[in-house]
């Protein structure tokens, strides 16, 4: 009691501005600590991990050759995770248009011995746009919508998942095409890449705030591959192209307006997924 009275007296002697700062800081600290303390005494029934990626498909023109490539990279570290490429004659191969995307991948792990049903996740991130699409591994079905928010608030994406089996895992992917604004945010402004899950709810446990864990980017890719193909390796990606017949003229539109992303870093294999 004496300590509390002493603190209250000290607080009363502060200026109005200092009081506002102290109250604001204390409130933020409490909001941060409460979910952590709750998780100590009552572990969450579902674990959610996240990693961020860039996926680019494009080509390089060098002399008389055209080198087409697909590349996955760790967005946070800019380390290349996988790159496949194929060289073909310049002007003679029709290939998909160059494009790049930013991906947020969530690894959901149900730690209960019963199914979790009607799972809802509210996700906030500066990487979300009206063009964001939701994809999942085949073992779950989900829908997603981008909610309207105030101009100064982070975009909010709501995912509704029907069910996830007992002691099972799933991967959810939010994929957003990189337009000029997103390119500016990532590579010019070097904006902070974050994700928040302020609310998670389901039939089995109601609603609570969730602390999302950082997961090695390779771990999520490997788990996703297992859920899709049953093999803990990258699924083979095929470069789709069509060669022109000998009597057809060379393509004239290969100098497209697409601007390549900054070159990815080559990192040691065991460290490429860290962030």
LINWO-V913780 format. One record per residue. N is the residue number from 1. RES is the residue in one letter. SS is DSSP state (a for helix, b for strand, c for the rest). NEAR is the number of other C-alpha atoms within 10 Angstrom. D_FIRST is the distance of its C-alpha to the first C-alpha in Angstrom with 2 decimals. Layout:
# LINWO-V913780
{{N:RES:SS:NEAR:D_FIRST} {N:RES:SS:NEAR:D_FIRST}}
This chain:
# LINWO-V913780
{{1:X:c:6:0.00} {2:X:a:7:3.82} {3:X:a:8:5.40} {4:X:a:9:5.07} {5:X:a:10:6.24} {6:X:a:11:8.59} {7:X:a:11:9.89} {8:X:a:11:10.54} {9:X:a:11:12.32} {10:X:a:10:14.26} {11:X:a:14:15.24} {12:X:a:11:16.46} {13:X:c:10:18.70} {14:X:c:12:20.46} {15:X:c:10:23.88} {16:X:a:11:24.70} {17:X:a:8:26.42} {18:X:a:12:23.57} {19:X:a:14:21.23} {20:X:a:12:23.93} {21:X:a:12:24.29} {22:X:a:14:20.60} {23:X:a:11:20.40} {24:X:a:11:23.75} {25:X:a:12:22.98} {26:X:a:12:19.73} {27:X:a:12:21.78} {28:X:a:11:24.60} {29:X:a:11:22.49} {30:X:a:11:21.08} {31:X:a:12:24.69} {32:X:a:12:25.93} {33:X:a:12:23.51} {34:X:a:11:23.54} {35:X:a:16:27.27} {36:X:a:16:26.92} {37:X:a:11:24.17} {38:X:a:12:26.20} {39:X:a:14:29.31} {40:X:a:9:27.82} {41:X:a:8:27.24} {42:X:c:10:30.21} {43:X:c:12:32.92} {44:X:c:19:34.93} {45:X:c:14:38.30} {46:X:b:17:40.16} {47:X:b:17:40.05} {48:X:b:20:41.16} {49:X:b:18:42.37} {50:X:b:20:44.03} {51:X:b:27:46.51} {52:X:b:26:48.47} {53:X:b:23:52.21} {54:X:b:25:55.17} {55:X:b:22:58.51} {56:X:b:21:61.62} {57:X:b:20:65.29} {58:X:b:20:67.74} {59:X:b:21:70.75} {60:X:b:15:72.02} {61:X:b:16:75.54} {62:X:b:9:77.21} {63:X:c:8:80.94} {64:X:c:9:82.71} {65:X:b:14:79.84} {66:X:b:19:76.91} {67:X:b:15:73.93} {68:X:b:22:71.82} {69:X:b:17:68.38} {70:X:b:20:65.29} {71:X:b:17:62.05} {72:X:b:22:58.51} {73:X:b:25:55.86} {74:X:b:26:52.14} {75:X:c:22:50.88} {76:X:c:16:47.87} {77:X:c:17:49.82} {78:X:c:20:53.26} {79:X:b:24:54.71} {80:X:b:23:57.81} {81:X:b:24:57.42} {82:X:b:13:60.96} {83:X:b:14:63.98} {84:X:b:14:67.41} {85:X:b:15:70.33} {86:X:b:12:74.03} {87:X:b:14:76.73} {88:X:b:16:79.55} {89:X:b:14:82.31} {90:X:c:18:81.22} {91:X:c:18:82.30} {92:X:c:20:83.46} {93:X:b:20:80.32} {94:X:b:14:78.47} {95:X:b:15:74.75} {96:X:c:14:71.67} {97:X:c:11:70.32} {98:X:c:17:67.71} {99:X:b:17:64.13} {100:X:b:23:60.57} {101:X:b:19:57.39} {102:X:b:25:53.69} {103:X:b:25:52.23} {104:X:b:21:48.75} {105:X:b:24:49.02} {106:X:b:23:46.43} {107:X:b:22:46.61} {108:X:b:18:45.29} {109:X:b:19:44.88} {110:X:b:20:44.44} {111:X:c:18:42.70} {112:X:c:15:43.16} {113:X:c:11:46.12} {114:X:c:13:46.92} {115:X:c:16:48.06} {116:X:b:24:45.67} {117:X:b:17:47.21} {118:X:b:16:46.86} {119:X:b:20:44.66} {120:X:b:20:43.59} {121:X:b:23:42.25} {122:X:b:21:41.34} {123:X:b:19:42.05} {124:X:b:19:41.47} {125:X:c:18:43.26} {126:X:c:16:45.24} {127:X:c:25:48.14} {128:X:c:24:48.82} {129:X:c:18:51.71} {130:X:c:12:53.88} {131:X:c:11:56.31} {132:X:c:19:53.85} {133:X:b:17:55.31} {134:X:b:18:53.75} {135:X:b:16:55.43} {136:X:b:20:54.50} {137:X:c:18:55.85} {138:X:c:12:58.40} {139:X:c:14:56.20} {140:X:c:16:54.08} {141:X:c:15:54.82} {142:X:b:17:52.60} {143:X:b:14:52.86} {144:X:b:18:51.06} {145:X:b:15:50.74} {146:X:b:19:49.36} {147:X:b:11:47.24} {148:X:c:12:47.50} {149:X:c:10:44.49} {150:X:c:7:43.74} {151:X:c:7:45.54} {152:X:c:6:42.41} {153:X:c:11:41.03} {154:X:c:17:41.98} {155:X:c:19:44.84} {156:X:b:23:43.83} {157:X:b:22:46.14} {158:X:b:18:45.80} {159:X:b:20:47.26} {160:X:b:18:48.14} {161:X:b:20:49.19} {162:X:b:15:50.95} {163:X:b:16:50.22} {164:X:b:21:49.50} {165:X:c:18:50.73} {166:X:c:14:48.68} {167:X:c:14:47.72} {168:X:c:17:49.66} {169:X:b:21:49.14} {170:X:b:22:50.49} {171:X:b:25:50.72} {172:X:b:21:50.31} {173:X:b:19:51.79} {174:X:b:21:51.24} {175:X:b:23:54.24} {176:X:b:21:54.66} {177:X:b:21:57.83} {178:X:c:23:57.27} {179:X:c:14:58.54} {180:X:a:10:58.58} {181:X:a:9:55.07} {182:X:a:20:53.58} {183:X:a:17:55.68} {184:X:a:13:54.36} {185:X:a:17:50.73} {186:X:a:17:51.31} {187:X:a:11:53.73} {188:X:a:10:53.58} {189:X:c:10:50.04} {190:X:c:10:48.65} {191:X:c:13:46.07} {192:X:c:12:43.07} {193:X:c:13:44.05} {194:X:c:12:41.15} {195:X:c:19:40.81} {196:X:b:16:37.99} {197:X:b:19:37.90} {198:X:b:16:35.29} {199:X:b:16:36.48} {200:X:b:19:38.28} {201:X:b:19:39.29} {202:X:b:18:41.78} {203:X:c:12:42.84} {204:X:c:14:41.11} {205:X:c:14:37.53} {206:X:b:10:36.96} {207:X:b:15:35.42} {208:X:b:15:32.90} {209:X:b:18:32.48} {210:X:b:21:34.26} {211:X:c:18:33.94} {212:X:c:16:37.54} {213:X:b:13:38.54} {214:X:b:14:40.98} {215:X:c:19:44.15} {216:X:c:18:47.05} {217:X:a:24:49.72} {218:X:a:20:52.43} {219:X:a:15:50.54} {220:X:a:21:50.48} {221:X:a:21:54.13} {222:X:a:16:55.15} {223:X:a:21:53.32} {224:X:a:26:54.89} {225:X:a:18:58.29} {226:X:a:16:57.89} {227:X:a:18:57.03} {228:X:a:16:60.02} {229:X:a:13:62.66} {230:X:c:11:61.45} {231:X:c:13:61.73} {232:X:c:15:58.96} {233:X:c:13:60.91} {234:X:c:15:61.38} {235:X:c:15:63.58} {236:X:c:7:66.85} {237:X:c:9:67.16} {238:X:c:10:70.67} {239:X:c:14:71.68} {240:X:c:10:73.68} {241:X:b:13:76.70} {242:X:b:10:80.30} {243:X:b:13:83.15} {244:X:c:14:85.71} {245:X:c:10:89.34} {246:X:c:8:91.76} {247:X:c:6:93.41} {248:X:c:9:90.15} {249:X:c:10:89.19} {250:X:c:15:86.16} {251:X:c:13:82.86} {252:X:c:9:82.31} {253:X:c:8:78.67} {254:X:c:17:76.99} {255:X:c:9:75.63} {256:X:c:9:72.88} {257:X:c:8:70.16} {258:X:c:12:67.36} {259:X:c:11:65.38} {260:X:c:14:64.38} {261:X:c:14:60.73} {262:X:c:8:59.83} {263:X:c:9:61.02} {264:X:c:17:58.65} {265:X:b:14:57.66} {266:X:c:12:59.27} {267:X:c:14:56.51} {268:X:c:11:56.77} {269:X:c:11:57.01} {270:X:c:8:53.93} {271:X:c:14:51.76} {272:X:c:21:53.19} {273:X:c:27:50.67} {274:X:c:16:47.53} {275:X:c:16:45.17}}
